[in-house]
Amino acid sequence: MRISQLEGKRVALWGWGREGRAAYRAIRSRLPALPLTLFCNNEEAAEAGSLADPLLAVCGEATAASLAAQQLVVKSPGISPNLESARAASRNGAVFIGGSTLWFDEHAGPDGTVPHTVCVTGTKGKSTTTALLAHLLRASGHRTGLIGNIGMPLLEALDPQPAPEFWAIELSSYQTLDVAAAQARPEVAVVLNIFPEHLDWHGSEARYVADKLALVTQAKPKIAVLNAADKQLSALRLPDSEVHWFNHAQGWHLRGDDVYRGDAFVFDATRTPLPGRHNRGNLCAVLATLEVLGLDATALAAHAESFRPLPNRLQSLGEREGILYVNDSISTTPHATLAALDCFRGRPVAALVGGHDRGVDWSDFAEAMKQDAPVAIVTMGANGPRIHELLAPLAAGGRFKLEAAGDLESAVSQARRLLGGTGVVLLSPGAPSFGVYKDYVARGRHFAAIAGFDPDTISAIPGIGIA
């Protein structure tokens, strides 16, 4: 749906975060006389009211009845369509779309494809992969837009002048359905991996997987770049897309820490600042993508050495009194925490785990601790007691030290003590930050401050926008 098609309809915005504000500005830029309704909380309502827009009716929280009174609702990604109010409104004819839907249809080419778009999703590593893709595209001399879930809503880049030659777009599982709902399709879609996450938003693990895969199963990209090492992805059959594989012996893959294209050695990935084997494996996804875009991926591989890692993603903050502090606040699944621990294998580590409880199963994590546990684990947050109970029998057997903390500051203090003056304090919660912090960025900033580092210095994401 194009923005012009909203003319004459009863249209509402649901949510007034950055995505909601971007949708408002985009619609106003094209349809300045369109009446709009805004559903948001009281704090957001005060901010929206300061716009003094007589055609913007600022309401409180959305209800089934107020949503059903609208013909179309532009919903912010963090609001689940599985809420009963949304379901009831849908049954009464209200249509829900996201800002990503509008952006894609605004940029559709004659064949229905948005040219030079690369959409990246996956449970783990999608932000770093998208940023690395943009970095290498820029290294090849191409003006590139780095937008999406990484920190810049698509509708903030509605009409850039001059337009970029390529778009590198990170999509969360909240946004993949929005792209699938568009009439236009991406040129390239990259899916890195699938693990259970965001079960409270999606409703079930099966629904999460289906929603995540909608980027390739429903959006029907011209080209799909998939991880051959992921069982769920390797089983996919996509008759509407040309499929290319990475982490496959005939394509781009790792052998140890070396990057190969088929049987040809290309690059020693340890020369990059990418932390962990999973991020180095995702370098192969980027190189495979560059190749399908028609660029010389082999020549561009070395430019990964100059990539600046993103904050809150296995970010080494520095040392204080013999202890290294690592900020992996973006870790919201137990699998992400396991990947983080693997990066520091062989070093004494105290891991801080736990946060918002959305029902994710930690039994795989506990099973892994039987073989390769850190020196200490400190649990915290709403699901901390549940994780602690699961790990307690292993800790009783002496495999690692286990303590519970009331908050992040206490957890850091306990981790320092448990390490005894040397090692790594690793914040890799394996759970969202909601309830205590606004988001994972705020959690990472607090961790940095507790550890004695400047939160502003560690928070900037390099490369966002168009360059």
C-alpha positions in Angstrom: 0.0 0.0 0.0 1.3 3.4 -1.0 0.9 6.4 1.2 -1.4 8.1 -1.4 -3.8 5.2 -1.0 -4.5 6.3 2.6 -6.4 9.3 1.2 -10.0 9.4 2.4 -9.5 6.5 4.9 -9.9 6.5 8.6 -6.2 6.1 9.6 -4.6 5.7 13.0 -1.1 5.4 14.3 -0.5 2.9 17.1 2.6 3.8 19.1 4.6 7.0 19.3 8.2 5.7 19.6 10.7 6.4 16.8 8.8 4.2 14.4 5.5 5.9 15.1 7.0 9.4 14.7 8.6 8.4 11.5 5.2 7.1 10.2 3.6 10.4 11.2 6.1 12.5 9.4 6.0 10.4 6.3 2.3 10.5 6.0 2.1 14.2 6.7 4.7 14.8 4.0 2.5 13.3 1.4 -1.0 13.9 2.8 -0.9 17.1 4.9 -4.7 17.3 5.1 -5.4 13.7 6.2 -7.0 13.4 9.7 -5.1 11.0 11.9 -5.7 9.3 15.2 -2.9 8.4 17.6 -3.1 5.6 20.2 -0.3 5.9 22.7 0.5 6.1 26.5 0.1 9.3 28.5 3.8 10.3 28.3 3.8 9.9 24.5 0.4 11.7 24.3 1.9 14.8 25.9 4.8 14.9 23.4 2.5 14.3 20.4 0.1 17.0 21.7 3.0 19.6 21.6 2.9 19.3 17.8 -0.3 21.4 17.8 -1.6 19.5 14.8 -5.3 20.1 14.6 -5.8 17.0 12.4 -4.1 14.7 14.9 -6.5 13.3 17.5 -4.3 12.1 20.3 -6.0 9.3 22.3 -5.0 7.1 25.1 -4.3 3.4 25.0 -5.9 1.5 22.1 -8.9 -0.7 22.8 -10.7 -3.2 20.6 -13.5 -0.8 20.0 -11.3 2.2 19.2 -9.1 0.2 16.8 -12.2 -1.3 15.1 -13.4 2.2 14.4 -10.4 2.7 12.1 -10.1 1.4 8.5 -6.3 1.2 8.7 -3.9 1.2 11.6 -0.1 1.8 11.1 1.3 -0.2 14.0 4.7 0.2 15.5 6.7 -3.0 15.3 7.0 -3.7 19.0 3.2 -3.9 19.4 2.1 -7.5 18.8 -0.7 -8.2 16.4 -1.6 -11.1 18.7 -3.0 -8.8 21.3 -6.7 -9.5 21.9 -7.6 -5.9 21.0 -5.8 -6.2 17.7 -7.4 -9.6 16.9 -10.9 -8.3 17.7 -10.4 -5.2 15.6 -9.1 -7.3 12.7 -12.3 -9.4 12.9 -14.3 -6.2 12.6 -12.5 -5.1 9.4 -9.6 -3.0 10.7 -6.4 -3.5 8.6 -3.0 -3.4 10.4 0.2 -2.6 8.5 3.7 -1.4 9.5 5.8 1.5 8.3 8.0 -1.0 6.5 5.0 -2.0 4.4 4.6 1.6 3.3 8.3 2.1 2.6 8.6 -1.0 0.4 5.5 -0.1 -1.7 6.7 3.5 -2.1 10.0 2.2 -3.6 8.6 -0.6 -5.8 10.1 -0.9 -9.3 8.2 -1.7 -12.5 8.5 -5.4 -11.9 7.3 -5.2 -8.2 10.9 -5.5 -6.8 12.5 -2.8 -4.8 15.8 -2.6 -6.6 19.1 -2.9 -4.8 17.5 -3.8 -1.4 19.1 -6.4 0.9 17.0 -7.3 3.9 18.8 -9.2 6.7 17.1 -11.1 9.5 18.0 -13.9 11.9 17.8 -14.6 15.6 21.4 -13.8 16.2 23.9 -11.5 14.5 21.6 -9.6 12.1 22.7 -6.1 13.2 26.4 -6.8 12.8 25.8 -8.6 9.5 23.8 -5.7 8.1 26.3 -3.1 9.3 29.2 -5.2 7.8 27.3 -5.4 4.5 26.9 -1.7 4.4 30.6 -1.2 5.3 31.8 -3.4 2.4 29.3 -1.9 0.0 30.7 1.6 0.9 34.2 0.2 0.6 33.4 -0.7 -2.9 32.5 2.9 -3.7 28.7 2.6 -3.5 26.5 5.1 -1.6 24.5 2.9 0.8 21.6 3.3 3.2 22.0 1.4 6.5 18.5 1.4 8.0 15.8 -0.6 9.7 15.8 -2.3 13.1 19.5 -1.3 13.6 18.3 2.1 14.7 16.8 4.1 11.8 13.2 3.4 10.8 12.7 2.9 7.0 10.3 5.8 6.8 13.0 8.1 8.1 14.6 7.4 4.7 11.6 7.9 2.5 13.0 10.3 0.0 16.7 10.8 0.5 18.5 12.9 -2.1 20.5 11.7 -3.7 19.1 8.2 -3.3 21.6 5.5 -2.3 22.7 2.8 -4.8 22.1 0.1 -2.3 19.9 -0.4 0.8 21.1 -2.6 3.7 18.1 -3.2 5.8 18.0 -5.0 9.1 14.6 -6.6 10.0 13.5 -8.0 13.3 10.9 -10.7 13.6 8.4 -7.9 14.3 9.0 -6.4 10.9 9.3 -9.4 8.5 5.5 -9.7 8.3 5.3 -6.0 7.4 7.6 -6.6 4.4 5.6 -9.7 3.5 2.4 -7.6 3.6 3.8 -5.2 1.0 3.0 -5.6 -2.7 6.6 -5.0 -3.5 9.3 -7.5 -2.7 13.0 -7.2 -1.8 15.7 -7.9 -4.3 17.7 -10.0 -1.8 16.7 -11.5 1.5 19.3 -12.9 3.9 18.4 -15.3 6.7 21.2 -16.1 9.1 19.7 -18.5 11.7 16.6 -19.4 13.6 16.4 -19.9 17.4 13.3 -19.5 19.7 12.9 -15.8 20.7 10.2 -13.2 21.4 7.7 -15.9 22.2 5.5 -13.4 24.2 5.1 -11.3 21.0 4.6 -14.1 18.5 2.6 -16.4 20.8 4.5 -19.6 20.2 7.8 -21.0 18.9 6.1 -22.3 15.8 4.6 -18.9 15.1 7.9 -17.1 15.7 9.6 -19.4 13.2 6.8 -18.9 10.6 6.8 -15.1 11.1 10.6 -14.9 10.8 10.7 -17.0 7.7 7.9 -14.8 6.2 10.7 -12.7 4.7 11.5 -15.5 2.3 8.3 -17.6 2.3 5.8 -14.8 1.9 7.7 -11.7 0.7 9.1 -13.9 -2.1 12.4 -12.0 -2.6 14.1 -12.3 -6.0 17.1 -13.9 -4.4 17.4 -15.6 -1.0 20.7 -16.1 0.7 20.4 -18.8 3.4 22.6 -20.5 6.0 23.2 -24.1 4.9 24.3 -25.0 8.5 20.9 -24.1 10.0 18.6 -27.2 9.9 15.4 -25.2 9.5 16.8 -23.0 6.7 18.4 -25.9 4.9 15.0 -27.7 4.7 13.3 -24.7 3.0 12.1 -24.9 -0.6 11.4 -21.5 -2.2 10.0 -21.9 -5.7 9.6 -18.1 -6.1 13.2 -17.2 -5.3 16.7 -17.9 -6.6 18.4 -19.5 -3.6 22.1 -19.1 -2.7 23.8 -20.8 0.3 26.5 -19.7 2.6 28.3 -22.0 5.2 28.2 -24.6 2.4 31.4 -26.3 1.1 30.7 -25.2 -2.5 30.1 -21.6 -1.5 31.4 -19.1 1.1 32.2 -20.9 4.3 34.7 -21.2 7.2 37.4 -23.7 7.7 38.6 -23.1 11.2 38.9 -19.3 11.2 39.7 -19.1 7.5 37.2 -18.0 4.9 36.9 -20.1 1.8 35.1 -19.7 -1.5 34.6 -23.4 -2.5 38.1 -24.9 -2.2 39.9 -21.5 -2.6 41.3 -19.9 0.5 40.4 -16.2 0.6 40.9 -14.6 4.0 42.0 -15.2 7.6 38.9 -14.0 9.6 40.9 -13.5 12.8 42.2 -10.4 11.2 38.8 -8.8 11.6 37.4 -7.3 14.8 34.4 -9.6 14.5 34.0 -11.4 17.9 33.1 -15.0 17.9 32.9 -17.8 15.3 29.2 -17.0 14.7 30.0 -13.5 13.6 32.8 -14.8 11.4 30.4 -17.2 9.8 28.1 -14.3 9.1 30.9 -12.7 7.2 30.4 -15.5 4.8 26.7 -14.4 4.5 27.9 -10.9 3.6 30.4 -12.2 1.0 27.7 -14.4 -0.6 25.4 -11.4 -0.7 28.0 -9.2 -2.4 28.5 -11.9 -4.9 24.8 -12.2 -5.9 24.8 -8.4 -6.2 27.4 -8.7 -8.9 30.4 -7.4 -6.9 33.8 -8.8 -6.4 33.4 -10.3 -3.0 36.9 -11.8 -2.9 38.5 -8.4 -3.4 36.2 -6.8 -0.8 36.8 -9.4 1.9 39.9 -7.7 3.3 37.9 -4.5 4.0 36.3 -6.3 6.9 39.4 -5.6 8.8 38.4 -1.9 9.1 34.9 -2.6 10.3 34.0 -1.0 13.6 32.0 -3.5 15.9 28.6 -2.4 17.1 27.9 -1.5 20.7 26.1 -3.9 23.0 27.2 -6.9 20.9 30.1 -8.7 22.6 31.6 -5.2 23.1 34.8 -5.1 25.0 34.6 -2.0 27.2 38.1 -2.3 28.7 39.8 -3.4 31.8 39.4 -2.2 35.4 41.7 -3.6 38.1 42.6 -6.7 36.1 39.0 -7.5 35.0 37.8 -7.1 31.4 34.1 -6.0 31.1 32.2 -7.2 28.0 28.8 -5.7 27.1 26.6 -8.2 25.2 23.3 -6.5 26.3 21.6 -7.3 23.0 21.7 -11.0 23.9 18.1 -11.9 24.4 18.2 -15.7 24.0 20.1 -18.5 25.8 21.7 -19.5 22.5 23.2 -16.0 22.2 24.6 -16.3 25.7 26.2 -19.7 24.7 27.8 -18.0 21.7 29.1 -15.3 23.8 30.7 -17.7 26.3 32.3 -19.6 23.4 34.1 -16.4 22.5 35.9 -16.4 25.8 36.6 -20.1 26.1 39.7 -20.8 28.1 39.4 -17.6 30.2 37.9 -17.2 33.6 34.4 -15.7 33.0 31.6 -14.6 35.3 28.4 -14.5 33.2 25.5 -12.2 34.2 22.2 -13.8 32.9 18.5 -13.1 33.2 16.0 -10.4 32.5 12.4 -10.2 31.3 10.7 -13.6 31.4 8.9 -14.4 28.2 8.9 -18.2 28.8 12.0 -19.2 26.8 13.3 -22.7 27.7 16.8 -22.6 29.2 17.3 -26.4 29.3 19.7 -26.3 26.4 21.8 -23.8 28.2 21.8 -25.9 31.3 22.8 -28.9 29.3 25.8 -27.0 27.8 26.9 -26.1 31.3 27.5 -29.7 32.1 30.4 -29.7 29.6 31.8 -26.2 29.4 30.7 -23.8 32.1 32.2 -20.5 33.1 33.8 -19.9 36.5 30.6 -18.3 37.7 27.1 -17.5 36.8 25.1 -14.7 38.4 21.3 -14.8 37.8 19.1 -11.6 37.8 15.9 -10.2 36.6 12.4 -11.6 36.4 13.4 -15.0 35.0 16.5 -15.2 37.2 14.9 -17.4 39.8 13.8 -19.9 37.2 17.3 -20.0 35.6 18.9 -20.3 39.0 16.6 -23.3 40.0 17.6 -25.0 36.7 21.3 -24.5 37.3 21.5 -25.1 41.0 21.9 -28.9 40.8 24.9 -28.4 38.5 26.5 -25.8 40.7 26.0 -28.0 43.7 28.2 -30.5 41.9 31.0 -28.0 41.8 31.0 -27.3 38.0 30.7 -23.5 38.6 29.8 -20.9 41.2 26.2 -19.8 41.2 24.7 -16.7 42.9 21.5 -14.7 42.5 21.4 -10.9 42.4 18.6 -8.4 43.0 19.7 -6.0 40.2 22.5 -5.4 37.7 24.7 -3.4 40.1 24.6 -6.2 42.6 25.3 -8.7 39.9 28.4 -6.9 38.7 29.7 -6.6 42.3 29.1 -10.3 42.9 30.8 -11.2 39.6 33.9 -9.2 40.6 34.1 -11.0 43.9 33.6 -14.4 42.3 36.4 -13.9 39.8 38.9 -13.0 42.5 40.6 -10.1 40.7 41.1 -11.5 37.2 39.0 -12.6 34.3 36.0 -11.4 32.3 32.7 -10.0 33.6 30.3 -10.8 30.7 26.9 -9.2 30.5 25.1 -11.6 28.2 21.6 -11.8 29.7 19.9 -14.2 27.2 16.7 -12.3 28.0 15.1 -8.9 27.1 15.5 -5.8 29.3 11.8 -4.9 29.6 10.5 -4.1 33.0 13.7 -2.6 34.4 15.1 -0.8 31.4 13.7 1.0 28.4 15.6 -1.3 26.0 18.9 -3.3 25.7 20.8 0.0 25.0 19.8 1.4 28.4 20.8 -1.8 30.0 24.2 -1.7 28.3 24.7 1.9 29.2 24.0 1.1 32.9 26.4 -1.8 32.8 29.1 0.5 31.3 28.5 3.1 34.1 28.7 0.5 36.8 32.0 -0.8 35.4 33.4 2.7 35.3 33.1 3.5 31.6 31.4 6.4 29.8 28.0 5.3 28.5 28.0 7.9 25.8 31.3 6.8 24.4 30.3 3.2 24.1 26.7 3.7 22.7 27.2 5.2 19.2 26.3 2.9 16.3 28.7 3.7 13.4 27.4 4.0 9.9 23.6 4.4 10.4 21.9 6.3 7.7 23.1 7.0 4.2 26.7 7.5 3.2 
